[in-house]
Amino acid sequence: MKELIELLVRSLVKNPDQICVTEKVENDTWIYEVTVAQEDMGKVIGKQGRIAKAIRTMAKAAATRENRRVMVEIVG
């Protein structure tokens, strides 16, 4: 899952080496925090949050196959 999120975000940003995806588990929910460079925040979030929503949707679809609940948080 972490690799999928990293791959999706890496393809969007100018500074792929500054991406950091951390994973933590709380109450049967996997939380992925995606940290990107400040200048890449707009590209990862997208207009009206559409790109961020698409990343979250893909992560949730992949998690369903593994019977997991996931949350993706984007931090700058």
Secondary structure, DSSP 8 states (H G I E B T S, - for coil): -HHHHHHHHHTT-S-GGG-EEEEEEETTEEEEEEE--GGGHHHHH-GGGHHHHHHHHHHHHHHHHTT-EEEEEEE-
